[in-house]
Amino acid sequence: MAGESTSPSLRVDKLIEGHEYSFRVKAVNREGESAWLTGKESIVAKNPFDVASKPMAPQVVDVDADHVDLEFRPPR
């Protein structure tokens, strides 16, 4: 894949989840082109959002004649 950007970031689409990718960049300006710079570590493509676990079962922490207070741990 190749791309161009005038900003210090570039969105890379169509990566396959679970596949490992290495990236390299070079600067190009009116002075010419730099040498390639390769990242130290490869990156494994993944969904930007992790799937949450199920919430824990609620627990009763207080009971009164007209209300019940429940408490639960949020999903991780």
Number of C-alpha atoms within 10 A of each C-alpha: 7 7 8 10 9 8 6 5 8 10 7 9 7 7 13 12 10 11 10 12 12 11 13 10 14 10 13 12 7 5 7 7 10 11 9 10 11 12 11 9 9 11 13 13 14 13 9 6 6 8 9 9 9 10 11 12 11 12 11 11 10 10 10 7 5 5 8 11 11 12 13 12 11 12 10 10
